[in-house]
Amino acid sequence: MATRCEKCGKGPRTANMRSHSKIATKRKQYPNLQSKKVDGKKMVMCTRCIKTLNKV
C-alpha cells in the first residue's frame, strides 16, 4: 500500500485516539489515496489532487 501522494507528497499524520476516560493513544491518519491514469501513466494520488485535475 502506498502511503504518499505522487503529485503533492501528502502522507500520513499522527493523531490521538481518545478513550472515554480521555486517555490519549497515538494513531495514524492516512490520506485518501486512489490510483488514476494521467497521461498514460498510472499514479497514486490523493483525492484532492484528482479533484483539481478534473477542474483544469
C-alpha positions, -999 to 999 in steps of 0.1 A, spaced: 0 0 0 14 34 -10 14 60 18 23 91 -1 6 111 -29 29 111 -60 18 146 -70 18 167 -38 36 144 -14 8 143 12 15 115 37 2 101 70 -2 123 100 -1 114 137 -31 120 159 -45 109 192 -72 83 197 -93 93 228 -110 68 250 -140 75 272 -116 84 301 -97 108 278 -66 86 277 -46 96 246 -32 68 224 -11 76 193 -25 66 159 -20 74 122 -44 92 99 -38 82 62 -48 104 32 -74 91 8 -52 77 -19 -66 64 -52 -48 51 -84 -55 71 -116 -41 72 -151 -26 105 -160 -11 109 -195 -10 71 -199 10 67 -166 -6 51 -135 -2 73 -104 -13 71 -68 -28 104 -59 -49 119 -31 -85 128 -39 -77 165 -35 -52 163 -64 -76 142 -85 -103 169 -79 -80 197 -91 -70 177 -122 -107 174 -132 -111 212 -128 -84 220 -153 
